[in-house]
Amino acid sequence: MASKSSKINIPEARAAMDRFKMESASEVGVNLKQGYNGDLTSRQAGSVGGQMVKKMIEAYENSIK
């Protein structure tokens, strides 16, 4: 059975995703730092993830217009 991994293997993609995450966190008022952010609440982490998804959907919708 093949295992599924969310690991990013391309360094440039990792850097872009980190910038995207930091930008999204800033937009929702969550203070992320480089490296470990295990002190975030579930609400804060969810806000960052939700903002990232919202921006990805908007980008997709704009690309198909």
Secondary structure, DSSP 8 states (H G I E B T S, - for coil): ----------HHHHHHHHHHHHHHHHHTT----SS--TTS-HHHHHHHHHHHHHHHHHHHHHHT-
